Amino acid sequence: MKELLKISTDVIIESKNMVFFFRKLDYRAGLLHYLKVIDNIMKYLEQNNAANEELKIPFEQSKLYRCLSKLEGCMEQKDYVLLSDVVGGELIHYFEMVNEYIFSNSKVNDLFFESERDYINWTADKKQLVGDSELMKKYEVEPTSDGLITLKYEDKYLVSNYPVDQAIELASEWMKDYKMSYIVCGLGMGYHIKQMLVIDDNVTIDVYEASKAILCISEKYGCYRELVESARVNIIYDEDYKKLWSRIKNIEVTTGFVVYEPELVTIENVDTRDRLEDYFINYSSIRNQGRNLYYCFNKNMELGSKPVDCIGTNIEGKDVYIIGAGPSLDKNIMELKNVGENGVIISTGTVFRKLLRAGIKPNYVIITDSNSGVYRQIDGLEASDVPLLYMSTAYYRIPQEYKGDKYIIYQKGYNLSEQRAKKMSGKMYNTGGSVTTTAFDLAIQLGAKRIIGVGIDMAYTDGYDHAKDTPLVKEVGGQAGAKLVDGIDGGKVRTSNNLDIYRKWIERRIATVDSVEFINATEGGALIKGMKNKKLKDVIKN
C-alpha cells in the first residue's frame, strides 16, 4: 500500500502541475509533466497488478484505460485544452479515490514508517529534540485525497486539505517577480517550497523556520528530506527569527522575501508575530495591487510634484495634530478650531470634507490609497487650497485634478518609489499599512515637537467603524470585531485584525523615538502604549 500511495500521489501532483502549465500556455513544461503522469500511471498499473489480492486496489481499471485512451486521442490532435480537462477531471478524480481507499484501509503511520518500532523511536527522538511534550500535542496530521499530509495546530489548519492546489497557487503568485533567489519565512510541510522549485528550475531558496516541531513533522510526513537533498534549498532553524531579520535588512534586489502566513499562529513571541503580520499585510497589499500601483506611480511621476521633505520647515518644532476617521472624532472635533499658529493639522483624506464642513481648515490633507474609490474623498473639493500630501502610488486622478499645492511621499517597501527617492537624495517614509500610520512616520521624520492623535480609535467605538458624515461610515454593531483589546478608557473594546496591526505598528514606531512627545487625544477606542492620554482641549491649552 505504501508504494501504491506514493505512485498515486505522484500522478496527482504531476497531473496538477501539467494542467497548471498547459493552462498558462507553457506547452513545453506541460508536456514534460504529462510524460511524468503517464510514466507514473504505468508504474501504478504494474504495481497494482502485481500486488496480492489483499493489497490490490479494487477499482475498475477499465475506467483508467478509457481515460488513457482519451488522453492518447488528445495528444494525437494536440488538443491541450481538452487534455487538461480530462486530466484535471477524470484522471485526478480516479487517483483521489485510490488515495482515499488506501487511507481508509491503512493506518497513516504504517504508510510513513517502516515499522511500529520506527514510529516509537521517532516519537522519542521528537520529544527529546522539541523538549516540550505539551507543545507537540498541539500539532495533528491528517491525510488528504491528494495523498499528502496536512497539518493542524490547535484546530487551525497550517496546510490546506488540497495541499497541491495551495502550493501551486502560492508559488505561482510569489514568483511573479522572477527573482533569482527567495527567502521564505515558514516551512509548513514544505509543499509550497517544492512547488517553487518546479516553477523555476534555477531558483535557490533559503527557508527560515522557528518551530522544531514543524521541522520534525515535515521531515517524516512532508517533503523536508526531498528539499534538503535538492541542493537548491537551505532550511535554517531560527528560533526567534533573529537570523531572518538580520538577513533581510540588506536584501538584494534579485532576492524575493515571502511569508507563509498560515504558520504565523504558531509563533509564541507576540512581537515577532506582529512584525511578520505587519509585513504580510503590507506585502499582500502591494502584491494584490501590483499593476494598479505601477500604473499610478508612473502617472504620478509625470506631475513633477515636489517631495514632501520640502514641508519640513513647517513641521519642525511644531505640534502636529494627526486627524483620523475614528468614531470618537465626533466628540471633540470642534476643539480643533482652537489650535493656534504653533499647531499643524494633518487631516487624513477620509475626514477632510468633515473638517471643512465644521469650519476647520487643516494645514495639510494626506492620501495614500491607490484604489479609484478614494477619489470620493476630494470629489468636489478639487479647488481647495489646502496642500495635498500624496503617496507616490496614490490614485493618480487625485493629484491630477487637485488645484492646491501638492507634495509627493516616497515610501519604503515599494521598489520604484525607493529608487526614485535615492535618485533625488530624499527621505523614504514607512507606511505601516494605513494613511494614519504613514502620517505618524512623516511627522516624526520631519521633526515634530509633539504629535497628537485625534480620532485614531483603532477600534469600533460605540458600534461604528468611522466618524459620522465620512464616506466609509457604517454601523457595525456592538459585537463587531475579531478581538478584544484594552481600551483608552480602561475597559475592553472590539477591533479588527487590521486595525490592531496598525495600533501595534504605531506602538513599535514611537518606541524608537525619544525626541518627540506622543499624545493620544482620542476620546475612545483602543489604548496605544507609549502615548499619553489627554483631553484635546487640555493639549491645545498647553
C-alpha positions in Angstrom: 0.0 0.0 0.0 2.9 2.4 0.8 4.3 2.1 -2.7 1.0 2.4 -4.3 0.2 5.6 -2.3 3.5 7.2 -3.4 2.8 6.4 -7.1 -0.8 7.5 -6.9 0.2 10.7 -5.2 2.9 11.4 -7.8 0.2 11.0 -10.5 -1.9 13.7 -8.8 1.0 16.1 -8.3 2.3 15.8 -11.8 -1.3 16.0 -13.2 -2.0 19.2 -11.4 1.3 20.7 -12.5 0.6 19.6 -16.1 -2.8 21.4 -16.0 -1.2 24.5 -14.4 1.4 24.8 -17.2 -0.9 24.0 -20.1 -3.5 26.5 -18.9 -0.8 29.2 -18.8 0.1 28.1 -22.3 3.6 26.8 -21.4 3.4 23.7 -23.5 7.0 22.7 -23.1 6.7 22.4 -19.3 3.2 21.0 -19.6 4.4 18.2 -21.9 7.2 17.3 -19.5 4.8 16.9 -16.7 2.4 14.9 -18.9 5.2 12.4 -19.6 5.7 12.0 -15.9 2.0 11.5 -15.4 2.0 8.6 -18.0 5.1 7.1 -16.5 3.6 7.0 -13.0 0.4 5.6 -14.3 2.3 2.7 -15.9 4.1 2.2 -12.6 0.8 2.1 -10.8 -0.7 -0.5 -13.2 2.4 -2.6 -12.9 2.5 -2.4 -9.1 -1.3 -2.9 -8.6 -1.5 -5.9 -11.0 1.4 -7.5 -9.2 0.0 -7.0 -5.7 -1.6 -9.9 -4.0 -5.4 -9.7 -3.6 -5.2 -8.3 -0.1 -3.3 -5.3 -1.2 -4.8 -4.8 -4.6 -6.9 -1.6 -5.2 -10.4 -2.9 -6.0 -11.3 -0.2 -8.6 -12.3 -0.9 -12.2 -9.1 -0.4 -14.1 -11.2 -0.3 -17.3 -12.2 3.3 -16.3 -8.5 4.2 -16.1 -7.8 2.6 -19.5 -10.7 4.6 -21.1 -9.2 7.7 -19.6 -5.8 6.8 -21.1 -7.4 6.3 -24.4 -8.9 9.8 -24.3 -5.6 11.3 -23.4 -4.0 9.5 -26.3 -6.6 11.0 -28.7 -6.0 14.5 -27.3 -2.3 14.1 -27.8 -2.7 13.0 -31.4 -4.9 16.0 -32.1 -2.6 18.3 -30.0 -5.7 19.4 -28.2 -4.1 20.5 -25.0 -7.3 22.3 -23.7 -9.3 19.0 -23.8 -6.2 17.1 -22.5 -6.1 19.4 -19.4 -9.9 19.0 -18.9 -9.6 15.2 -18.9 -6.6 15.1 -16.6 -8.0 17.8 -14.3 -11.3 16.0 -14.0 -11.4 12.3 -14.7 -7.8 11.2 -14.1 -7.2 13.2 -10.9 -10.6 12.0 -9.6 -9.7 8.4 -10.2 -6.5 8.6 -8.2 -8.1 10.7 -5.5 -10.4 7.7 -4.9 -7.3 5.4 -4.9 -5.7 7.5 -2.2 -8.9 7.7 -0.1 -9.2 3.9 -0.3 -5.6 3.4 0.8 -6.0 5.8 3.8 -9.3 4.3 4.8 -7.8 0.8 4.8 -4.4 1.6 6.5 -3.1 3.4 9.5 -1.4 6.6 8.5 1.8 5.8 10.4 2.1 2.4 8.7 2.3 4.4 5.4 5.1 6.7 6.6 7.1 4.5 8.9 8.9 1.2 8.3 7.6 -0.4 11.4 5.9 0.3 14.8 9.3 0.4 16.3 10.4 3.0 13.8 7.5 5.2 14.8 8.2 4.7 18.6 11.8 5.7 18.1 10.9 8.7 16.0 8.4 9.8 18.7 11.0 9.6 21.4 13.6 11.4 19.3 11.0 14.1 18.5 10.1 14.7 22.2 13.8 14.9 23.1 14.5 17.4 20.2 11.5 19.6 20.8 11.7 19.3 24.5 8.0 20.2 25.1 5.5 17.3 25.0 2.6 19.7 25.6 3.6 21.7 22.5 3.7 18.6 20.4 0.2 17.7 21.4 -1.0 21.0 19.7 0.0 19.5 16.3 -2.0 17.0 14.4 -1.5 15.4 11.0 -4.3 14.3 8.7 -4.4 12.6 5.3 -5.8 14.2 2.2 -7.2 12.9 -1.1 -4.1 14.3 -2.8 -2.1 11.7 -0.9 -0.2 14.3 1.0 -0.5 15.0 4.7 -2.0 18.2 6.0 -1.1 19.8 9.4 -3.2 21.3 12.1 -2.2 23.5 15.1 -4.7 23.9 17.9 -7.5 23.0 15.4 -6.3 25.6 12.8 -5.0 24.2 9.5 -1.5 25.2 8.6 -1.8 23.4 5.3 -4.8 23.2 3.0 -6.8 20.0 2.7 -5.9 20.5 -1.0 -2.2 20.9 -0.5 -1.1 20.6 -4.1 -3.5 23.3 -5.2 -2.5 25.5 -2.4 1.2 25.0 -3.2 0.7 25.8 -6.9 -1.3 29.0 -6.1 1.2 30.3 -3.6 4.3 29.5 -5.5 3.0 31.0 -8.8 1.8 34.1 -7.0 5.1 34.6 -5.1 7.3 34.1 -8.2 5.7 36.6 -10.5 8.6 38.9 -10.0 11.1 36.4 -11.4 13.7 36.7 -8.7 16.9 34.6 -8.8 16.5 33.5 -5.2 14.0 33.6 -2.4 13.8 33.9 1.3 10.8 32.1 2.8 9.6 32.5 6.3 7.8 29.3 7.3 8.4 25.7 6.1 5.0 24.2 6.8 5.1 20.7 5.3 7.3 22.1 2.5 4.9 21.7 -0.4 5.0 25.4 -1.3 8.8 25.3 -1.3 8.8 22.2 -3.5 6.4 23.9 -6.0 8.7 26.9 -6.2 11.4 24.6 -7.5 9.0 23.1 -10.0 8.1 26.6 -11.4 11.7 27.7 -11.8 14.4 25.1 -12.0 17.2 27.6 -11.4 16.0 29.4 -8.3 17.6 28.9 -4.9 15.6 29.2 -1.6 16.5 29.8 2.0 13.8 28.8 4.4 13.7 30.1 8.0 11.7 28.0 10.4 11.3 28.7 14.2 9.4 25.6 15.2 11.4 22.4 15.9 8.0 20.5 15.9 7.3 21.6 12.3 10.8 20.6 11.3 10.3 17.1 12.8 6.8 16.6 11.3 7.8 17.8 7.9 10.8 15.6 7.9 8.7 12.5 8.3 5.3 13.4 6.8 6.2 16.2 4.4 9.0 16.8 2.0 11.8 18.2 4.2 14.2 15.5 3.2 13.5 15.9 -0.5 14.1 19.7 -0.2 17.4 19.3 1.6 18.6 16.7 -0.9 17.7 19.0 -3.8 20.8 21.2 -3.1 18.8 24.3 -4.1 17.1 24.6 -0.7 18.7 25.6 2.6 16.5 25.1 5.7 17.6 27.2 8.7 16.3 26.7 12.2 15.8 30.2 13.6 14.1 30.1 17.0 13.5 33.8 17.4 13.9 34.9 13.7 17.0 37.0 14.6 18.8 35.4 11.7 15.9 36.2 9.4 15.7 39.9 10.4 19.5 40.2 10.0 19.3 38.7 6.6 16.5 40.9 5.2 18.0 44.2 6.4 20.1 44.3 3.3 18.2 42.0 1.0 19.4 42.1 -2.6 17.1 43.3 -5.4 17.4 39.9 -7.1 16.1 38.1 -3.9 12.4 37.9 -3.0 11.1 37.6 0.5 7.8 35.9 1.3 5.9 34.8 4.4 4.0 31.5 4.7 1.1 33.3 6.5 -0.8 30.3 7.9 2.1 29.4 10.1 2.2 32.7 11.9 -0.3 31.4 14.5 2.4 29.0 15.9 4.8 31.8 16.8 4.8 32.3 20.6 6.6 35.6 20.7 4.0 38.3 20.2 6.4 41.0 19.0 7.8 38.7 16.4 4.4 37.5 15.2 3.2 41.1 15.0 6.2 42.2 12.9 5.6 39.3 10.5 1.8 40.0 10.3 2.6 43.6 9.6 4.9 42.7 6.8 2.4 40.2 5.4 -0.4 42.7 5.2 1.9 45.3 3.5 3.3 42.7 1.2 -0.1 41.3 0.3 -1.4 44.8 -0.4 1.5 45.6 -2.8 1.2 42.1 -4.4 -2.5 42.2 -4.9 -2.5 45.8 -6.3 0.8 45.4 -8.2 -0.5 46.5 -11.6 -2.5 49.4 -10.1 0.4 50.6 -8.0 2.7 50.5 -11.0 0.3 52.5 -13.2 -0.5 55.1 -10.5 3.2 55.5 -9.7 4.1 56.3 -13.3 1.2 58.6 -13.8 2.2 60.5 -10.6 5.8 60.8 -11.8 4.5 62.8 -14.8 3.3 65.6 -12.5 6.7 66.5 -11.2 5.5 67.4 -7.7 7.9 68.4 -5.0 8.9 65.8 -2.4 7.1 66.1 0.9 10.5 66.8 2.5 10.0 70.4 1.4 7.4 71.0 4.1 9.9 70.1 6.8 10.3 73.7 7.9 6.6 74.0 8.5 6.6 70.8 10.7 9.9 71.0 12.6 9.5 72.0 16.2 5.7 72.2 15.9 2.7 70.4 17.5 1.3 68.2 14.8 -2.3 67.0 15.1 -3.0 63.9 13.0 -6.7 63.6 12.5 -8.0 60.1 11.8 -11.6 59.0 11.0 -12.3 57.1 14.1 -15.9 57.3 15.5 -14.8 59.3 18.6 -13.8 62.2 16.4 -17.4 63.4 16.8 -16.8 64.0 20.5 -14.1 66.6 20.1 -13.8 67.8 16.5 -14.9 71.4 17.3 -11.9 71.7 19.7 -9.6 71.8 16.6 -10.8 75.3 15.9 -8.7 76.4 18.8 -5.4 75.1 17.5 -3.0 78.0 17.3 -0.3 79.0 14.9 2.2 76.6 16.5 -0.1 73.7 15.7 -0.1 71.9 12.3 -3.3 69.9 11.4 -2.8 67.0 9.1 -6.1 65.6 8.0 -6.5 62.1 6.6 -8.5 62.1 3.4 -11.4 60.4 4.9 -12.2 63.3 7.3 -11.1 66.2 5.0 -14.6 67.1 4.0 -15.9 66.7 7.5 -13.4 69.1 8.9 -14.1 71.7 6.2 -17.8 71.5 6.8 -17.2 72.1 10.5 -15.3 75.3 9.6 -11.9 73.7 10.4 -9.2 74.2 7.7 -6.4 71.8 8.1 -2.8 72.7 7.1 -2.5 69.5 5.0 -4.6 66.6 3.7 -2.9 63.3 3.2 -4.0 60.5 0.9 -2.2 57.1 0.3 -4.7 54.7 -1.3 -4.2 53.6 -4.9 -7.8 52.4 -5.5 -10.1 54.6 -7.6 -12.8 54.7 -4.8 -10.5 57.0 -2.8 -11.4 59.9 -5.2 -14.6 60.5 -3.3 -12.5 62.0 -0.5 -11.8 65.0 -2.6 -14.6 64.9 -5.1 -16.0 68.5 -5.3 -13.0 69.8 -3.2 -10.5 69.9 -6.1 -10.3 73.7 -5.9 -9.2 73.7 -2.2 -6.0 75.5 -1.4 -5.2 73.1 1.4 -1.8 71.5 0.4 -2.1 67.8 -0.6 0.4 65.2 0.6 0.1 62.1 -1.5 1.8 58.7 -1.7 3.8 58.0 -4.9 1.4 55.2 -5.6 -1.8 57.1 -4.6 -4.7 57.1 -7.1 -3.4 59.2 -9.9 -6.5 61.3 -10.6 -6.3 62.9 -7.2 -3.1 64.8 -7.7 -4.0 65.3 -11.4 -7.3 67.1 -10.6 -6.3 68.8 -7.3 -5.6 72.5 -7.8 -3.8 73.2 -4.5 -0.1 72.7 -3.8 1.0 69.1 -4.0 3.8 67.2 -2.3 4.7 63.6 -3.1 5.6 61.0 -0.4 8.2 58.3 -1.4 7.5 55.2 0.6 9.7 52.4 1.8 8.7 48.9 0.6 7.9 49.8 -3.0 10.9 49.3 -5.2 10.2 52.0 -7.7 9.5 54.6 -5.0 12.7 53.7 -3.2 14.7 54.1 -6.4 13.2 57.5 -7.1 13.9 58.7 -3.5 17.5 57.6 -3.7 17.9 59.3 -7.1 16.7 62.5 -5.6 18.6 62.0 -2.3 15.3 62.3 -0.5 13.7 60.7 2.5 11.7 57.4 2.4 8.8 57.0 4.7 7.4 54.0 6.4 3.7 53.4 5.6 2.7 50.9 8.3 -0.2 49.9 6.0 -2.5 52.8 6.5 -2.8 56.6 5.9 -2.7 57.3 9.7 0.5 55.3 10.3 2.1 57.0 7.3 1.2 60.4 8.8 2.8 59.4 12.0 6.1 58.4 10.3 6.1 61.6 8.2 5.6 63.8 11.3 8.4 62.0 13.1 10.9 62.2 10.3 10.1 65.9 9.7 10.9 66.8 13.2 7.6 67.5 15.0 7.9 68.5 18.7 4.7 66.9 19.8 2.5 64.5 17.8 -1.2 64.5 18.9 -3.5 61.8 17.6 -7.2 62.7 17.3 -9.8 60.2 16.1 -7.3 57.4 15.9 -9.6 54.9 17.7 -8.2 51.8 16.1 -11.4 50.1 17.2 -15.1 50.1 16.8 -16.1 52.8 19.2 -19.8 52.8 20.1 -20.5 50.2 17.4 -19.3 52.4 14.5 -16.2 51.9 12.2 -15.8 55.6 11.2 -16.8 59.0 12.3 -20.2 60.2 11.1 -20.5 62.1 7.8 -17.4 60.4 6.4 -17.5 58.4 3.1 -17.0 55.0 4.7 -19.0 55.2 7.9 -21.3 52.3 8.8 -22.8 50.9 11.9 -21.2 47.6 12.7 -23.0 46.8 16.0 -21.7 46.3 19.5 -20.4 42.8 18.9 -18.4 43.6 15.8 -14.7 43.0 15.7 -12.5 39.9 15.7 -10.8 40.6 19.0 -11.0 42.5 22.3 -8.2 44.8 23.3 -7.5 47.3 26.1 -9.5 50.5 25.7 -8.2 54.0 26.3 -10.9 54.4 29.0 -9.7 51.3 30.9 -12.2 48.7 29.7 -12.1 46.4 26.6 -13.0 47.5 23.1 -13.6 45.5 19.9 -11.4 45.9 16.9 -10.4 44.2 13.7 -7.2 42.4 13.0 -6.1 45.1 10.6 -6.8 48.0 12.9 -5.0 46.1 15.7 -1.9 45.7 13.5 -1.9 49.4 12.8 -2.2 50.1 16.5 0.8 47.9 17.2 2.8 49.4 14.4 2.3 52.9 16.0 3.5 51.4 19.4 6.6 49.9 17.8 7.4 53.0 15.8 7.1 55.6 18.6 9.1 53.3 20.9 12.1 54.1 18.8 11.8 57.9 19.2 13.0 59.9 22.2 12.8 63.4 20.7 9.0 63.6 20.2 6.2 63.7 22.8 3.3 61.5 21.7 -0.2 62.3 23.0 -3.4 60.5 22.3 -6.3 63.0 22.4 -8.7 60.4 21.0 -11.7 60.2 23.3 -12.5 56.5 22.8 -11.1 53.4 21.1 -8.0 51.3 21.8 -5.2 52.1 24.2 -1.9 52.9 22.3 1.1 52.2 24.6 3.7 55.0 24.5 1.2 57.8 24.0 0.0 60.0 26.9 -3.8 60.1 27.1 -5.1 63.6 27.4 -8.2 65.6 26.5 -7.8 67.6 23.3 -8.8 70.9 24.9 -6.1 70.4 27.6 -3.5 69.7 24.9 -4.4 72.8 23.0 -4.2 75.0 26.1 -0.7 73.7 26.9 
